[in-house]
């Protein structure tokens, strides 16, 4: 069975800017927890005992939060990609395949079939089922795929396979009418030690665009595995907003709103200060620990209010996400926005150019029409 895994966590998350301006992508919060926490939790539930994490960009945040993994019931180690310059760590990512080679060169971690997963998606895939098929076919590598709708294929790398599952080719984000398959690569792989022979040491190399095509070219046993599972991939700001909305509505089994439910669909952390008598609220809404909400506030869910947030009198928020310690000024309007003390961005990733809603003062964040509240 699968007992070892590698989490790919070295990327800069460029497409998630500005959310990744001060956070590495695996630390993006979902219902108050880093996305990588859900990944590790699922790996442990699947029987994984040892996890290596490749890190580079803002590596210290990841290592400080997860430590050696003992509190999570697993052993966690780290492979830093970069070097030292004038006493400072300088990131130098090696790509997803280069990361595997570096881990292997250092201590031979990949000595059996090992799961490789990206650090920016919540999944509930049955890894042991994938492993059984991987083993029965004598595969050297397996890519786990999931069927997506025709209009979504342009967002993913598409895997083209024969009837027996052997991989023939790949298409990188094809147009809907040009896609030869609807099997999208989920960034979940099973690899045997022999795969490492195709990855040169110390070089930047990608799994999807370089390693896998090399496997196909050499005619090595390489298969796709597909099953029905939940896959919430955070590639863009729009994905993050959509996934948070889905999680708050309870659309991911086993992922529940934290806190205590004080009204139908209204959840609170510890020690909140909310003017309940004048609050107009339609859930699901979460108030983080230490949040303060003044009189006359309107909230339409799904809306997330992080720890220590402050919402002043008369503000209106609909389907929005407030990162921890964000201040929404008096009579401010935020509609389908993601807000921190440094930026305000729309659900589609467009950064508002107006003065921001930080601790510095009041601001409008986006636009809200009366119809938005009643919709």
N, C-alpha and C positions, 0 to 999 in steps of 0.2 A: 504494500500500500504506500501511498504518498506520505512521507514523514518529514521531508525537507521542502522548503520553499524559498524563493528569492523575490523580494518586492523591489520593483524598479521605482526609485524615488529621487533621482538626481536631476530631473528636468527643471527648467526655469519657469514653465507654465506661462509662456509668452501670450498665448491666446486667452489666458484668464486675467490679463491685466485689466483694471488696476487691483484686482483682488490679491494678486500675487506680488504686489509691490513691497509688502513687508511680511509675507508668509510664503513658505515653500508650498507647492501645490498639494502634497499629501497632508498638510496641516490645515487646509481649508475646512472651516467648521460646518458640520451638518448636524442640526439639532444640538448644537453646543459641544460636539465632539469632532476631532479631526477625522477626515475621511479614512485615513490609514488605520484608525482604531477599529473601524468596522471590518476592514480587510483582515487585520490580525485576529480579531474575534472569530471571524468565519473560518480562517485557516486552522485555528485551534480546535474549533468544533468539528472540523473535518479530520482531525487526528494528526495534524502537523505538529512536530515537536521542536524543530530548529528552523529559524528564519534568518537569512542574511538580507540586509537592506543596503543597496548601493545609494550613496548620498553624495551631494556636491553643493548645489545651490542652497544656502542657508541651512547647512547640514546640522549646525548646533541646535536649532530649534527641534528638529526631529529626534536627535539623540537624547536631548534633555527630557523630552516628554515621554518617550517610550523606554529609555534606559535599557537594561539587559533583559527586559521582558518577564522577569520572575513574577511580577504582580498580575501578569496576564496569563500565567500558566504555560509559558513557552520560553525558549532560549532565543535571544535576539542578538545578532552581531552586525557590525557596520563595515562597509567597504567605501572609504573616502576616495573620490576621484578628483585629484588636484594636487597641489604642492604648496610649499612655503616660499614666500618672498618677503624679505624684510620682517620676518617674524609673523607674517599674516598668512592665513590659509587662502589660496587662490584656486577657485573652482576650475576644473578642466574635465567636463563630462566626456565619457568614452562611448556614448551611445549604448543602446540596450544590449547588443551582442558583445560589445567591448567590455561592458560591465560584467558579463558572465565570465569572460576570459580572465579578467583581473581577479575576480573572486577565486577562480579555479587555480590560477597561478600562485596565489598567496598561500592557500592552505588545502587545496584539493577538496573543497566543500561538496562539489557535484560528483559524488561517488556512487550514485544510484539515480533512478528517475526522480527528477526534481520539478516541482511546479514553479513557474515564473508568472508573476502577476504584476500589473501596473498599479501604482500607488494612488490612482485618482478615480477609482470606480467602486461602487458598492455592488457586490454580486452575491448570489447564494447558489452558485454552481456546485454540483456534486463532483468534487475532484476525484473521489475514489471510483466513481462510475467511469469517469474519463480515463483514469489509470487502468482500469480493467480492460477497456477497449484498446488502449495504447499497447498494453502488454500482449493481448490476444493477437494483435496484428503484427507484432514484432517491430513496432515503430521505433525509429530513432528520435523522432520529434512529432508532436501533435499540437495543432492549433485548435483551440476551442472556438467555435463559431456560433453565431445566433442569427436567425433570419430576421431581416428588417424589411420594412415596406419599400416599395419601388421608389417613392419620393425621398427616401432617406439614404439610399445607397451612396449618393455623392458625398456623404459625410464620413465614409469609412473605407478602409481597405477591404476589398472583396476577395474571397477565396473561391477559386474554381476547382472542383474536384470531380473525379469519376464516381460511378455508382458505388464502388467499394470504399469510397472515402479517400482514396489516394489523391494527393494534391497535384494539380496540373499546372496552375499558374495563379497569378495575382493581378488584380486591378486596383490601382490606388485612386480612390475617390472618383469612380467613373460617373458619367452622366446617366440619368435614369434610363434613357433609351439605349445606352451602350453597355450596360452592366450584363455580364455573362452569368451572374449568380446574384442571389440575395443573401448569401452567407457572409456576414460581416465578421472580420476578426475582432474578437473581444479583448485582445491583449492578454489572454490567458493561455499559457503554453505548458506543455510537458516536454522535458528534454532529458535525453540520456547522456552519459559522459562522452560518448563518441562524437556528439555534436561539436564539442569544443575543438576538435581537430580542424574544423573549417574556419575558426576564428583566430586571426593572427594576434599575437601578444602586443599590447601597448598601442594598438591602433583603434581609431574611432570606427565603429561598425554598428549598423542597425539590424535588428532581427527581421522585421517585416520586409524591408526593401533590399536587404543584402544577404543575410544568412539563409532565409527561407528560399529565395530564388536559387541560391547555390545548391541547396538540398535537391530541388527539383531538377536542376541542370545535371547533377551527377546521378540522378535516378535512385537516390537513397530512400529508404522507407519512411515516408513523411505523409501523415494523414490529418484530415480534419475530423473533429468530433463535434457533434451538435446535440443539444438537449434543450429542453424548455426550462429556463431559469430567468430570474430577474437580473438585469444588467443596467445600472444607472451610471453612465459614463460622464464625467465632468471634464469636457474638453474646452468649452467656451463659457463665457459669462451667462449666456442664455440657457445653457445646460444647467448651470448651478441654480439659477432662479427656478427653473422648471422642476428640478429634483427636490429643492427645498419645499416647493408647493406640494409636490406629491407626497413627501415624507410627512409633512404636517397634516395631510388629509388621510394618513394611514394606509397609503397604497403599497407600501413595502412591508410584507409580513415580517414579524419579529422586530421591527424598528418602530418604537412607540414614542410618543411625546413624553418628555421628562416632566418632572414636577408633580404637583398635586392639582387635580381638577376641582376648581372651586365653583364653576358654573359649567353648564354643558358646552364643551369645546373650548373652555378657558382654563389654562394651566399656569401655575405659578411656581417659581423657585422660592427659596427661603427669604424671609424678611423684605418683602416688597412693600412699597408705599403707593397704593393706587387709590384714587378718589372714586370709589366704586359707585357712589350715589349718582354722579353725573356722567359716568362713563357710558358711552354708546358703543357696544361691542357686538360683533358677529364673528364667531369662531370659525376655524380654529385659530387661537391666539396664545402665544406663550410669553410670559413675563419672567425674565431672568432674575436671579438673586440680586437684591439691592436696587432693582429698577424703581424709578419714581415717576408717577403719572399724575399730572395736575388735573384740576377740574375742566370739564367741557371737552374732553378728548374723544375723538371718534376713531374706532379701529375696525377694519373689515379684514377678515382672514382669507386665506392663510397668511398670518403676519407673525414674525419672530422678533421679539424685543430682547436683546442680549443682556448679559449681566451688567449692572451699574448704569444702564441707560436712563436718560432723563427726557421726558416729553412734557413740554410746557403747555400752558392753557390754550385750548381751542385748536390744537393741532389735529390734523386728519391724516391717517395712514391707511392705505388699502393694499393688500397683497404685497407687503414690503418686508425687508429683512434689515434689521439694525444690528450691526456688529457691536461687541461689548463696548461700553462707555461712550456711546454715541449720544449727542445732544440734539434733540429736535426742538426748534424754537417755537415761541408762541405763534399760533395761527398758521404754522407751516403746513404745507400740503405735500404729501409724498404718495405717489401712485405707482405701484409696481416698480419700486426702486430698491436698490441695495445700497445701504448708507453706512459709512464709518466716519470717524473723526477726520479723515483725510480726503474723502471723495464721496460723490453721490453718482451712481451709475444706473442706467435704465435696465430693464429686464433683457434688452437686446445688446447690452454692452456699451452703450453710448454714454460717455462721461458728460455730466452736466457742467457747463462752463460758468454758471452763476456761482456766487460765493457759496461755500459749502456749509453744511449743517454740522459743524464741529463744536467744540466747547468755546469757540471764538465768538459765537453770536447766532442770531436768528437768520434763517434763509428759507427760501422756497426750494423744494427739491422736486423737480418735475412739475407736471401740471395735473390738476384734478378737476373734473367737471362734476356737477351734481349727479349726473346719470351714473357716474362711476361708483358712487356710494350705494345706489339702489340696485345696481346690476347684480 
